[in-house]
Amino acid sequence: MKKTGRKDLVTNVDKENERLLVSKIRAFSPDSQVLGEEGFGDSVTDTTGWVWVVDPIDGTMNFVKQRDHFAMMIALYIDGRGVLGYIYDVMANVLYSGGPSLGVFKNDQPLTKPANLALRDGLVAISGPLITEQQMNMPEVVRQSAGLRAYGSAGIEFSHMLTGELITYVSYLKPWDFGAGKILAETLGLRVTRVDGTPLSMLSSDFVMVATEKAQQDILPIIG
């Protein structure tokens, strides 16, 4: 099924997953707000109290076309502060989890902070339209990097940032796309901001940059 066009899909599995996750969250924490991609949560307009952010299938096109490279994501924010994040790479059966008070884990193995690499020394993931439509000078960012990769799922791209396989990820993201990844990435010392380097609100939909400190310093003058 299409949501806004042939490249924006939603399936019955998306809806069923979100219904299940929202029902479990409400049973566990009935006073919480739930922000979900498919609309089975609440209309969240402020960050007061407990706010859960749910993406039942991140990378629905990959799920439909490839049966691979998609994730499920859940995040908990308390009064706007990221507390817990979960990214489940479904087909690889790998769970990335944690938060600022716990650290970050890949299944049960703790992850260390990724190396603080400069743009020229690492791979970047940038959404296709930013490259094909030559927005914000992103082709030049790619040219100055070690190479371009694209996975079509924010959860998968965030997971590669957590493990140091990527040093930058740039895309237009909504809260359920970055809610969990923001918590995990920042816990590991990565920058998660709007594309211009300014702070990112958990309720915003915007162009987002996830990067090592050095890579972000290299990129901002290029796109500025």
C-alpha positions in Angstrom: 0.0 0.0 0.0 1.2 3.5 -0.8 1.2 6.3 1.8 2.2 9.4 -0.2 3.5 7.8 -3.4 4.9 4.7 -5.0 8.2 5.0 -3.0 6.4 5.5 0.3 4.9 2.2 1.3 3.1 0.9 4.3 2.1 -2.8 4.8 -0.2 -4.7 7.1 2.9 -5.8 9.0 3.8 -2.2 9.8 0.3 -1.6 11.2 0.2 -4.9 13.1 3.6 -4.4 14.6 2.7 -0.9 15.7 -0.6 -2.0 17.3 1.3 -4.7 19.2 4.1 -2.4 20.4 1.7 0.4 21.4 -0.5 -2.0 23.3 2.5 -3.5 25.2 3.8 0.0 26.1 0.3 1.1 27.3 0.1 -2.0 29.5 3.6 -1.3 30.9 3.3 2.4 31.3 -0.3 3.7 30.9 0.6 7.3 31.7 3.1 7.5 28.8 2.6 9.2 25.5 3.4 7.1 22.4 4.5 8.6 19.1 4.2 6.0 16.3 4.7 6.2 12.6 1.5 4.6 11.6 -0.8 6.6 13.9 -1.8 4.1 16.5 -0.2 6.2 19.3 -1.0 9.7 20.5 -0.8 13.1 18.9 2.3 14.2 20.7 2.9 18.0 20.8 5.1 18.3 23.9 7.9 16.3 25.5 6.6 16.4 29.1 6.8 13.1 31.0 7.5 9.7 29.3 7.3 9.7 25.5 7.9 6.5 23.6 8.8 6.7 19.9 8.0 3.7 17.8 8.9 2.7 14.2 7.4 -0.7 13.5 9.3 -1.3 10.3 12.0 1.1 9.3 12.9 0.4 5.6 9.5 -0.8 4.4 10.6 -0.6 0.8 13.5 -3.0 1.6 11.1 -5.2 3.5 8.8 -5.4 0.5 11.4 -5.6 -2.3 14.3 -7.4 -0.6 13.1 -9.1 2.6 16.3 -7.7 4.2 17.9 -4.5 5.4 15.0 -3.3 7.6 14.7 -2.6 11.4 12.3 -2.1 14.3 13.0 0.8 16.6 11.8 2.0 20.0 13.0 4.9 22.0 12.1 6.3 25.4 12.4 10.0 26.2 11.7 11.5 29.6 11.0 15.2 29.7 12.7 15.5 26.3 15.9 13.6 27.4 16.8 10.4 25.6 16.9 7.5 28.1 16.7 4.2 26.2 17.0 3.3 22.5 16.5 0.0 20.7 17.3 -0.8 17.1 16.6 -4.4 16.0 18.1 -5.5 12.7 15.4 -8.1 12.0 17.0 -10.4 9.4 20.5 -10.3 11.1 18.8 -10.9 14.5 21.0 -8.2 16.0 19.7 -5.8 18.7 21.4 -2.5 19.4 20.4 -1.2 22.7 21.3 1.1 25.6 21.4 4.7 26.7 23.5 7.3 28.5 23.4 5.5 31.8 24.0 2.0 30.4 26.3 2.3 27.4 25.5 0.7 24.1 25.3 -3.0 23.3 25.3 -5.1 20.1 23.3 -8.0 21.4 25.1 -8.6 24.7 28.4 -7.2 23.7 29.3 -3.6 24.7 30.3 -1.2 21.9 33.2 1.2 22.2 33.1 4.7 20.8 33.8 4.7 17.1 37.0 6.3 16.0 36.8 10.0 15.4 37.6 9.9 11.7 37.7 12.8 9.3 35.6 12.9 6.2 38.4 11.8 3.9 39.0 8.7 6.0 35.5 7.1 6.1 32.4 6.0 4.2 29.3 8.2 4.1 25.6 7.3 3.7 23.5 10.1 2.1 20.0 9.7 1.0 19.5 9.3 -2.8 17.6 12.5 -3.5 20.3 14.6 -1.9 22.7 13.2 -4.4 20.6 12.9 -7.5 19.1 16.4 -7.0 22.5 17.8 -6.0 21.1 19.4 -2.8 23.2 21.2 -0.2 26.4 20.4 -2.2 26.2 16.7 -1.0 27.9 15.3 -4.2 31.0 17.3 -3.1 30.7 15.7 0.4 30.8 12.3 -1.2 33.7 13.3 -3.4 35.8 14.3 -0.4 34.9 11.1 1.5 36.3 7.6 1.1 33.1 6.5 -0.6 29.3 6.4 -0.6 27.0 3.7 0.8 23.2 3.7 0.9 21.0 1.2 2.7 17.5 2.8 2.6 16.8 2.3 6.3 17.6 4.8 9.0 17.9 2.1 11.6 20.4 0.1 9.5 22.4 3.3 8.7 22.4 4.3 12.4 23.7 0.8 13.3 26.6 1.2 10.9 27.4 4.5 12.6 27.4 2.8 16.0 29.9 0.2 14.8 32.2 2.7 13.0 31.4 1.3 9.5 30.2 4.8 8.5 31.4 8.2 9.7 28.5 10.2 8.4 24.8 9.7 7.7 22.6 12.5 6.2 18.9 12.2 5.4 15.5 13.8 5.9 14.2 12.1 9.0 11.1 12.1 11.2 11.1 11.4 14.9 10.5 7.7 14.6 13.4 7.5 12.1 16.0 9.0 14.5 14.5 8.6 18.0 16.3 5.5 19.0 19.4 6.1 16.9 19.9 9.6 18.3 20.1 8.2 21.9 22.5 5.4 21.0 24.7 7.5 18.7 25.1 10.3 21.2 25.9 7.8 24.0 28.9 6.8 21.8 30.0 10.3 21.3 28.6 10.9 17.8 27.0 14.1 16.8 23.3 14.0 15.9 22.1 17.4 14.7 20.2 19.2 12.0 22.2 19.2 8.8 23.5 22.7 9.6 24.9 21.6 13.0 22.2 23.1 15.1 20.3 21.1 17.8 17.7 18.6 16.8 14.4 18.4 18.7 13.0 15.0 19.2 9.6 16.1 17.8 11.1 17.7 14.6 11.1 16.4 11.0 14.2 17.8 9.3 17.4 17.0 7.4 19.6 15.3 10.0 23.3 14.7 10.1 24.9 11.9 12.2 28.6 12.2 12.2 31.9 11.9 14.0 33.1 15.2 15.4 35.8 15.5 12.8 33.6 14.6 9.9 31.0 17.1 10.9 33.7 19.8 11.1 34.8 18.9 7.6 31.2 18.8 6.1 29.7 22.0 7.5 31.9 24.3 5.4 31.2 22.3 2.3 27.4 22.6 2.7 27.4 26.0 4.3 
